[in-house]
Amino acid sequence: MSAAALVARVSRYTGVGAVCAIVHNVVMIGSDFAGMHYFPATLLSFAIVTPLGYFLHCRFTFRRPQS
């Protein structure tokens, strides 16, 4: 892999990580406003962010079909 390709992949990886972090924070803050306890809110966030991260990494970071 060339240096340019590596830099591009790292940039995509960082972008996907940032999107997942933002979604996690939105879910946690929204759950707090709704009065949800932090533990089920964390489970909800995990259930949303984990598949989102997997899909985005497959699609954008590594550009491979989902397995």
N, C-alpha and C positions, 0 to 999 in steps of 0.2 A: 504494500500500500504506500502510495506516495505521501509526502509531507502535506501537500494541499488536500488530499483526500482525508487524511487523518484530522486535519484542522476542521474540515467541513463536518466530519462525523462527530467530533467533540462538540462543535457548535450546536448541531442538531440534538445531541444527547443532553446538553445543558438546557436547551430550549424546552425539551420535553420534561425535564426535571422541574423547570420553572412553572410550566403549565400545571403539572401535578401538585406542586406546592401551593399554587394559587387556588386550585380546586379544593384541596384539603382545607385550607384556611377558610374558604367560603362556606364549606359544609360545616366546619366546626363553629364558626361565628353564627351562621344561620341556626344551627342546632341550639346554641346557647340562647339566642334570642327567642327561640321557640320553647325554652324551658327544659330542654332535654339534658339529662345528666351526661357528664363527659364520657363515661364508659360506653354507653350505646352510641353516642355521637362518634366516638373513635371507630367503633365497629362499622357504622354506616359509612364513614369516610373511607375506611379501608376497602369496603365492598364497592365503592365507586371509583376510587383512585387506582387501585391495583389493576383492574381490567383496562381502565383508560390508559395507564402507563404502558401496559403490555401492547395494546393496540397501536398507540402512538410510536413506540419504539420499533415495532414490526414495520409499520408503514413509513415512518420518516427517518429514524436513526439508522436502522440496518437495511431497510428496503428489501425485506424478505417477506414471503407470504406467511400468514399465521399458521402455527402448527397445532 
